[in-house]
Amino acid sequence: FFLMIRRPPRSTQSRSSAASDVYKRQYQRRVHGVEEEVKQVEVELRRHEEEKVKISEKIEEEKDKENRLAEEIHNLEYSIEEKQNQIEELKEIMAVSYTHLRAHETGRNLVCRLLLEKK
């Protein structure tokens, strides 16, 4: 007399349902992990975009500063040129030859010059 113990089939409804639940949980964990990673990347993306805007604003400020300084340099160069021209004009006025001065001497100036030369 053989006693046959019957084993349940490999995929019973209860085991199949349990396995399905395990797979669902694993899938949900993976999806949740991906969602969290997406959120982190989005936060980093926003931070990088904000940093880019700040740097762009700094670049614009520096360009404005550079333009103002270039204009100041141009104005100073123009002013320097004007001053140099004024100096040249003043030197021309001051540069008078001794002969030229003697030609314009009057009697009074001549007496003063002679008195000064005797000292």
Backbone hydrogen bonds, N-H to C=O, Kabsch-Sander energy under -0.5 kcal/mol:
donor,donor_aa,acceptor,acceptor_aa,energy
3,L,1,F,-0.5
4,M,2,F,-0.8
5,I,3,L,-0.7
6,R,4,M,-0.8
7,R,5,I,-0.6
12,T,10,R,-1.0
16,S,12,T,-2.6
17,S,13,Q,-2.2
18,A,14,S,-2.1
19,A,15,R,-2.8
20,S,16,S,-2.2
21,D,17,S,-2.3
22,V,18,A,-2.2
23,Y,19,A,-2.5
24,K,20,S,-2.5
25,R,21,D,-2.7
26,Q,22,V,-2.7
27,Y,23,Y,-2.7
28,Q,24,K,-2.9
29,R,25,R,-2.6
30,R,26,Q,-2.4
31,V,27,Y,-2.9
32,H,28,Q,-2.9
33,G,29,R,-2.8
34,V,30,R,-2.5
35,E,31,V,-2.7
36,E,32,H,-2.4
37,E,33,G,-2.2
38,V,34,V,-2.7
39,K,35,E,-2.3
40,Q,36,E,-2.2
41,V,37,E,-2.5
42,E,38,V,-2.5
43,V,39,K,-2.2
44,E,40,Q,-2.4
45,L,41,V,-2.6
46,R,42,E,-2.5
47,R,43,V,-2.3
48,H,44,E,-2.6
49,E,45,L,-2.5
50,E,46,R,-2.4
51,E,47,R,-2.3
52,K,48,H,-2.4
53,V,49,E,-2.1
54,K,50,E,-2.3
55,I,51,E,-2.6
56,S,52,K,-2.5
57,E,53,V,-2.4
58,K,54,K,-2.3
59,I,55,I,-2.4
60,E,56,S,-2.2
61,E,57,E,-2.5
62,E,58,K,-2.6
63,K,59,I,-2.4
64,D,60,E,-2.5
65,K,61,E,-2.6
66,E,62,E,-2.8
67,N,63,K,-2.5
68,R,64,D,-2.5
69,L,65,K,-2.6
70,A,66,E,-2.4
71,E,67,N,-2.1
72,E,68,R,-2.3
73,I,69,L,-2.6
74,H,70,A,-2.3
75,N,71,E,-2.5
76,L,72,E,-2.7
77,E,73,I,-2.7
78,Y,74,H,-2.2
79,S,75,N,-2.5
80,I,76,L,-2.9
81,E,77,E,-2.2
82,E,78,Y,-2.2
83,K,79,S,-2.6
84,Q,80,I,-2.6
85,N,81,E,-2.1
86,Q,82,E,-2.4
87,I,83,K,-2.6
88,E,84,Q,-2.2
89,E,85,N,-2.3
90,L,86,Q,-2.7
91,K,87,I,-2.5
92,E,88,E,-2.0
93,I,89,E,-1.8
94,M,90,L,-2.2
95,A,91,K,-2.3
96,V,94,M,-1.4
101,L,97,S,-2.0
102,R,98,Y,-2.5
103,A,99,T,-1.9
104,H,100,H,-0.9
104,H,101,L,-0.8
105,E,102,R,-1.2
110,L,106,T,-2.5
111,V,107,G,-2.1
112,C,108,R,-2.0
113,R,109,N,-2.7
114,L,110,L,-2.6
115,L,111,V,-2.3
116,L,112,C,-2.3
117,E,113,R,-2.3
118,K,114,L,-1.4
119,K,115,L,-0.9
